[in-house]
């Protein structure tokens, strides 16, 4: 479960599958495609997620905003709006729900991945306003992080995907996956977003 786990909420099956294909091409894990508000909430409640890509206009209504409000009430989980709407009225409704990004259809892979990486980075800074400290974290967990694990943890907070982490550490993607698995075990977490929230708790 070391890949970035993404839920796609999109009522157009063709667009949903296109986004799934884009994600899987760069080592993200598309956990599911939810076609309605109810399906989305069910997946959010039952799956360990890092990010939600959220269509605003579900089933002819602006139910994406309701999903966003549910996330804000129940989870520390970043989401990005994906929508055909770019008018001021919709953007003004979107802003108070605190999305980590806003993508207007049609979009390409580069726009999607750039927005995701910026969103994950900004989310980590939003949740963790103080610098990471290996000593403080290690003092509060049973099994301390190694220096290499801490460096990878820093990369997670910068929104890097597994390939980028591998390149920055000069190791294979499989080695990065092993390190992330060890970090999750030591932090008692299952996803990047859970880990960010856990570190926030430890540093506060």
N, C-alpha and C positions, 0 to 999 in steps of 0.2 A: 504493500500500500504506500510505496514511497513516491509514486508519481503524484503530480498535482491533480486532485480529484474535483471534477467540475460537473455541476448539474446544469443542463440546458433546459430552459423553460421557453417553449416556442410552440404556438398552435399550428404552424404550417409544417407538416411532416417533412417536406422536401428541404426546407431551410434548416430544420432541426438536424437532419441527417448530413447536410452539407457542413454544418458547424461541427458535428461529431467527427467527420472525416478530417477537417482542419485540425482539430485538437489532437487526434490520435497520430497525426503525421509528425508531431513534435513532442512526443513522449508525455502528453497530458492524458489523463484518464477521463473519458466521458462516462460518468457513472450512469447516467440515464438521460432520456429526453422526456420531459413532462409536457403534456399538451394542454393542461388546464390548471387553474388555481388549485383545485383539490388535489390533483396528482402531484403538483409541485410541493405542497405542504406535506403530503405523505412522505415523499422522498426526503425532504429536509428533516423530518422527524426521525426517519429510520436509517439514514445513511450518514457516514462520516464524510463531510465535504470540506473543500478548501475555498470554493468559489461558486457563485451562481451567475450564469448568464441569463438575464431575465427580460423577456419580451414584455413591453408595456401593455400592448393591446391583445389581450387573450380573449378569444371567442367574441370579438366585436365590442369588447368593453375594456376599460382601463384596469383590469384586475391585476396586472403586474404591480401596480402600486400597493394593492392589498397584500400581495406576497411579500413585497419589500417591508411593509409595516410589520408583518408576522415575523420576518427574519430579525428585524430590529428589536422586537419584543422578546424573542426567545433564544437568539443565538448571537455569538460574536462571529459573524460570517460576512465577508465582503461580497458584494454583488455589483454587476455591471448591467446597465440597461442596454438592450439591443432593440431598436425601434425604427419604424419608418417616419416617425414624427420628429420634427426639429423646430416646430413653432414655439414662440415664447410662452404661450399658455401651458403647454405640456412640460416644457423645461422648468417653468416656475413651480409646477406641481411635483416635478421630480426632485428638485433640489432639497426640500426639507426631509426627504427620505434618506438622504446621505448616501447616494450611490458612490462607488469608487471609480466609476467610469460611465461613459455614455457613447454608444456607437450608433450611428445612423446608417440604416440599410439604403442601398447595397454597400457592402464593405468587402475588403479582401483579407487574405490571411495575415498580411503584414500589419494591417490596422488592428486586427483582432489580437494578435500576439503582443503587439506594442501596448495596447490598452490593458491586457491582462497583466503583463509584467509591471507596468506602472501602478496598477490597482493593488497588486499584492505588496509591492514596496510601500505604497502610501498607507495601506491598511496596517502594516507592521508598525509604521511610525505613528499612526493614529492611536493604536492600542498601546504601543510601548514608547512613550515620549522620552524615556531616559535611556542612556547608553547601555548596551548589554555589558554585563560583567560576569566573566567566568567564575570568579571567586565567590561572588554572591550567589549565583545559581548553584554551584557545587556545594556550598554550605547548607543548602536547603533540600538537596535530593540525596537519596540513599547511596547511589553509585555515581561518582563524579564523571563529568564529561572529560574526555581527553582533549588535548589541544586541537587535534585535527577535527574532532566532532564539534568543538566550539566554533572553529572556523567555518565549518559547513552550516552550523546553526546561524551564524552571521549571514551566510549566503542565502539561506532560506528567508531571513528577514529582509533581504534586499530584493526578494521576488525572483531569484534566479531559478531556472528550471534545472533538471538533472544534467542535461548536456552542458549548460553553462557552468554548473558547479564542477563537472568533470574537467572542463577545459581550464578553469581557474586553479584547480588543485593538481592538474597534470596526472589524473588517474582516469580509470574507465568509469563509464556510467554505472556498471554493476557494483564497483567499489563504492560509489556515491550512494547507491541504493542500500548497501550494507550499513554504511555509516548512519544514514537516515533512520533505518530500522533500529539501530542501536540507540540513537537519540530518542526515538519514540518510546522504546522500552524503559530507558532511564528516566524520561519525563512523564511516563505513564499517560501517553497521548497516542492518537491514531492518525492525525492529519497535521498539515502545516498550520492551519488556522487554530486547531486545538493547542498546538505547541506554542503559538504566539500568545494565546490567552493564558496558558499555563505560566509562561515566562513573565507575563505581565503581573500575574498573581504573586510570583516569587520575588519580583523586584519591587513590588509596592509595599 
